[in-house]
Amino acid sequence: MTEDSSSDKYYFSIGEVAKMFNLSISNIRFWEQEFEILRPKKNRKGDRFFTRQDIENLKIIHHLLKEKGYTIEGARKKLLQNPDQVTERVAMIDSLKKIRSFLVSLKEQFDNKDPGIQEPTDITPLSYPVKEE
């Protein structure tokens, strides 16, 4: 899932949400019917507008269904039994994915450094005084 976390938006259209999770709009609508925790706001026309909390709930649902392989019924039961545990686990996984992404980009920067730059050769190892007894 990709999300623009720097965005200051309060509401997201169903199309934007579908893009974030790489899902179809009909899939999002289906999940809305199946999971009570997913309740986007609707305008008079019936257009759905998702809040950041809806997005967080979708992350949890997406994790259970797509990443863990739960059925709709199994995911619903899991959310009823241990909602805090599932929320914490998804938050931890999300955090670890961000850290991994940062480390991968850092590695790429080091791998792509200018070959003309020489590593310093005059570095001497640090020595610490040895305390004799």
LUMKE-598240 format. One record per residue (C-alpha): residue number from 1; residue in three letters; x, y, z. Coordinates in steps of 0.1 Angstrom, whole numbers, m for minus. Layout:
BEGIN
@num: NUM, residu: ALA, east: X, north: Y, up: Z
...
This chain:
BEGIN
@num: 1, residu: MET, east: 0, north: 0, up: 0
@num: 2, residu: THR, east: 13, north: 34, up: m8
@num: 3, residu: GLU, east: 0, north: 65, up: 9
@num: 4, residu: ASP, east: 11, north: 101, up: 7
@num: 5, residu: SER, east: 16, north: 107, up: 45
@num: 6, residu: SER, east: 26, north: 143, up: 39
@num: 7, residu: SER, east: m8, north: 151, up: 26
@num: 8, residu: ASP, east: m29, north: 174, up: 48
@num: 9, residu: LYS, east: m62, north: 161, up: 35
@num: 10, residu: TYR, east: m90, north: 152, up: 59
@num: 11, residu: TYR, east: m111, north: 132, up: 34
@num: 12, residu: PHE, east: m102, north: 109, up: 5
@num: 13, residu: SER, east: m124, north: 98, up: m23
@num: 14, residu: ILE, east: m130, north: 61, up: m29
@num: 15, residu: GLY, east: m108, north: 63, up: m60
@num: 16, residu: GLU, east: m79, north: 77, up: m41
@num: 17, residu: VAL, east: m84, north: 50, up: m14
@num: 18, residu: ALA, east: m85, north: 23, up: m40
@num: 19, residu: LYS, east: m53, north: 35, up: m55
@num: 20, residu: MET, east: m36, north: 36, up: m21
@num: 21, residu: PHE, east: m43, north: 0, up: m15
@num: 22, residu: ASN, east: m41, north: m11, up: m52
@num: 23, residu: LEU, east: m77, north: m24, up: m50
@num: 24, residu: SER, east: m107, north: m19, up: m72
@num: 25, residu: ILE, east: m134, north: 5, up: m61
@num: 26, residu: SER, east: m159, north: m23, up: m60
@num: 27, residu: ASN, east: m137, north: m42, up: m36
@num: 28, residu: ILE, east: m136, north: m12, up: m12
@num: 29, residu: ARG, east: m175, north: m10, up: m14
@num: 30, residu: PHE, east: m177, north: m47, up: m7
@num: 31, residu: TRP, east: m155, north: m44, up: 24
@num: 32, residu: GLU, east: m176, north: m15, up: 36
@num: 33, residu: GLN, east: m206, north: m38, up: 36
@num: 34, residu: GLU, east: m188, north: m66, up: 53
@num: 35, residu: PHE, east: m170, north: m47, up: 81
@num: 36, residu: GLU, east: m187, north: m25, up: 106
@num: 37, residu: ILE, east: m155, north: m6, up: 115
@num: 38, residu: LEU, east: m155, north: 8, up: 79
@num: 39, residu: ARG, east: m180, north: 36, up: 77
@num: 40, residu: PRO, east: m170, north: 64, up: 53
@num: 41, residu: LYS, east: m190, north: 96, up: 52
@num: 42, residu: LYS, east: m214, north: 100, up: 23
@num: 43, residu: ASN, east: m227, north: 132, up: 7
@num: 44, residu: ARG, east: m262, north: 137, up: m7
@num: 45, residu: LYS, east: m251, north: 123, up: m40
@num: 46, residu: GLY, east: m239, north: 91, up: m23
@num: 47, residu: ASP, east: m202, north: 97, up: m29
@num: 48, residu: ARG, east: m180, north: 82, up: m2
@num: 49, residu: PHE, east: m154, north: 102, up: 17
@num: 50, residu: PHE, east: m129, north: 83, up: 38
@num: 51, residu: THR, east: m112, north: 98, up: 69
@num: 52, residu: ARG, east: m77, north: 90, up: 81
@num: 53, residu: GLN, east: m94, north: 66, up: 106
@num: 54, residu: ASP, east: m112, north: 48, up: 78
@num: 55, residu: ILE, east: m78, north: 45, up: 61
@num: 56, residu: GLU, east: m63, north: 30, up: 92
@num: 57, residu: ASN, east: m92, north: 5, up: 95
@num: 58, residu: LEU, east: m87, north: m4, up: 58
@num: 59, residu: LYS, east: m50, north: m11, up: 65
@num: 60, residu: ILE, east: m61, north: m36, up: 92
@num: 61, residu: ILE, east: m87, north: m52, up: 69
@num: 62, residu: HIS, east: m62, north: m53, up: 40
@num: 63, residu: HIS, east: m36, north: m69, up: 62
@num: 64, residu: LEU, east: m59, north: m96, up: 75
@num: 65, residu: LEU, east: m74, north: m104, up: 41
@num: 66, residu: LYS, east: m46, north: m99, up: 16
@num: 67, residu: GLU, east: m14, north: m104, up: 36
@num: 68, residu: LYS, east: m25, north: m130, up: 62
@num: 69, residu: GLY, east: m50, north: m148, up: 40
@num: 70, residu: TYR, east: m80, north: m147, up: 63
@num: 71, residu: THR, east: m115, north: m152, up: 49
@num: 72, residu: ILE, east: m140, north: m123, up: 54
@num: 73, residu: GLU, east: m156, north: m142, up: 82
@num: 74, residu: GLY, east: m123, north: m151, up: 98
@num: 75, residu: ALA, east: m111, north: m115, up: 96
@num: 76, residu: ARG, east: m144, north: m103, up: 111
@num: 77, residu: LYS, east: m140, north: m127, up: 140
@num: 78, residu: LYS, east: m104, north: m117, up: 146
@num: 79, residu: LEU, east: m114, north: m80, up: 147
@num: 80, residu: LEU, east: m141, north: m88, up: 173
@num: 81, residu: GLN, east: m119, north: m110, up: 195
@num: 82, residu: ASN, east: m87, north: m90, up: 196
@num: 83, residu: PRO, east: m91, north: m56, up: 179
@num: 84, residu: ASP, east: m63, north: m39, up: 199
@num: 85, residu: GLN, east: m38, north: m67, up: 192
@num: 86, residu: VAL, east: m46, north: m66, up: 155
@num: 87, residu: THR, east: m43, north: m28, up: 154
@num: 88, residu: GLU, east: m9, north: m29, up: 173
@num: 89, residu: ARG, east: 4, north: m56, up: 150
@num: 90, residu: VAL, east: m5, north: m37, up: 118
@num: 91, residu: ALA, east: 10, north: m5, up: 132
@num: 92, residu: MET, east: 42, north: m24, up: 140
@num: 93, residu: ILE, east: 44, north: m40, up: 106
@num: 94, residu: ASP, east: 37, north: m6, up: 89
@num: 95, residu: SER, east: 65, north: 9, up: 110
@num: 96, residu: LEU, east: 89, north: m19, up: 101
@num: 97, residu: LYS, east: 81, north: m15, up: 64
@num: 98, residu: LYS, east: 90, north: 22, up: 66
@num: 99, residu: ILE, east: 123, north: 14, up: 83
@num: 100, residu: ARG, east: 131, north: m13, up: 57
@num: 101, residu: SER, east: 122, north: 12, up: 29
@num: 102, residu: PHE, east: 146, north: 37, up: 44
@num: 103, residu: LEU, east: 174, north: 12, up: 48
@num: 104, residu: VAL, east: 170, north: 0, up: 12
@num: 105, residu: SER, east: 172, north: 36, up: m1
@num: 106, residu: LEU, east: 202, north: 42, up: 21
@num: 107, residu: LYS, east: 219, north: 11, up: 7
@num: 108, residu: GLU, east: 211, north: 22, up: m28
@num: 109, residu: GLN, east: 227, north: 56, up: m21
@num: 110, residu: PHE, east: 259, north: 38, up: m9
@num: 111, residu: ASP, east: 259, north: 14, up: m38
@num: 112, residu: ASN, east: 255, north: 43, up: m63
@num: 113, residu: LYS, east: 282, north: 65, up: m49
@num: 114, residu: ASP, east: 307, north: 81, up: m72
@num: 115, residu: PRO, east: 335, north: 55, up: m80
@num: 116, residu: GLY, east: 359, north: 84, up: m83
@num: 117, residu: ILE, east: 357, north: 91, up: m46
@num: 118, residu: GLN, east: 384, north: 74, up: m27
@num: 119, residu: GLU, east: 379, north: 60, up: 7
@num: 120, residu: PRO, east: 403, north: 76, up: 33
@num: 121, residu: THR, east: 433, north: 54, up: 38
@num: 122, residu: ASP, east: 449, north: 73, up: 67
@num: 123, residu: ILE, east: 424, north: 63, up: 93
@num: 124, residu: THR, east: 440, north: 47, up: 123
@num: 125, residu: PRO, east: 420, north: 25, up: 145
@num: 126, residu: LEU, east: 410, north: 40, up: 179
@num: 127, residu: SER, east: 431, north: 27, up: 207
@num: 128, residu: TYR, east: 420, north: 28, up: 243
@num: 129, residu: PRO, east: 444, north: 28, up: 272
@num: 130, residu: VAL, east: 447, north: m6, up: 287
@num: 131, residu: LYS, east: 443, north: m5, up: 325
@num: 132, residu: GLU, east: 469, north: m28, up: 341
@num: 133, residu: GLU, east: 461, north: m43, up: 374
